[in-house]
């Protein structure tokens, strides 16, 4: 039973990588979204307005890519390895691998660390905004305060929280198994 839950948890964690994680909004309208996988590859999906404006331009500077989120890339590797170990444990029928909670914890910590340090999309938008404001002769102010004043914000979508929740499950199972022995 535990092997099935671990497998389902890691499979869900891998699936949640393809849901939107970040949403760059300006005046409460979505401009760019990124899934977990897109944070690893440095891509993003344009919102409706930007798709209409830049959809036909392939090599435009305004459609430049974001840097890859390296911590999330390593977390994805931990999740894939955990999924493989959970699948092997499911086929073998033996006790679950003790590495599964460690892999889930590592992935959870790495994604949390990336959230704390900001995703590359957040960093690039702040840098672009800072360049245009400082270049325009404005006083040097914290760019995050300017973003707030301009109603520009980066929102974490439910997909990232689903990801974190699915990674808690193997850890919780391991803690529960340790407590009951």
Long-range contacts (C-beta under 8 A, 24 or more apart in sequence): 2-95, 2-96, 2-173, 2-177, 3-86, 3-89, 3-90, 3-93, 3-96, 4-90, 5-169, 5-170, 5-173, 6-82, 6-86, 6-89, 6-90, 6-96, 6-100, 6-169, 6-170, 6-173, 7-83, 7-86, 7-87, 7-89, 7-90, 9-86, 9-104, 9-166, 9-167, 9-169, 9-170, 10-79, 10-82, 10-83, 10-86, 10-100, 10-104, 10-166, 10-170, 11-83, 11-86, 12-162, 12-166, 13-79, 13-82, 13-83, 13-104, 13-107, 13-163, 13-166, 13-167, 14-79, 14-80, 14-83, 16-159, 16-160, 16-162, 16-163, 16-166, 17-76, 17-79, 17-163, 19-157, 19-158, 19-159, 19-162, 19-163, 20-45, 20-157, 20-159, 21-119, 21-156, 21-157, 21-159, 21-160, 21-163, 22-119, 22-121, 22-122, 22-154, 22-155, 22-156, 22-157, 22-160, 23-154, 23-155, 23-156, 23-157, 24-121, 24-125, 24-152, 24-153, 24-154, 25-152, 25-153, 25-154, 25-155, 26-150, 26-151, 26-152, 27-151, 28-151, 32-121, 33-157, 34-66, 34-119, 34-121, 35-159, 36-72, 36-76, 36-159, 36-160, 36-163, 37-76, 39-66, 39-68, 39-69, 39-72, 39-114, 39-119, 39-120, 39-121, 40-68, 40-69, 40-72, 40-73, 40-76, 41-68, 42-66, 42-67, 42-68, 42-120, 44-121, 66-119, 66-120, 66-121, 66-124, 67-120, 67-123, 67-124, 68-120, 69-114, 69-119, 69-120, 71-110, 71-111, 71-113, 71-114, 71-117, 72-110, 72-111, 72-114, 72-119, 74-106, 74-110, 75-106, 75-107, 75-108, 75-110, 75-111, 75-114, 76-107, 78-103, 78-104, 78-106, 78-107, 78-110, 79-103, 79-107, 79-167, 82-107, 82-170, 96-173, 98-174, 100-170, 100-174, 101-170, 101-171, 101-173, 101-174, 101-175, 103-170, 104-167, 104-168, 104-169, 104-170, 104-171, 105-167, 105-171, 107-167, 108-164, 108-167, 108-168, 108-171, 111-160, 111-163, 111-164, 111-167, 112-164, 115-156, 115-160, 119-154, 121-154, 122-154, 125-152, 125-154
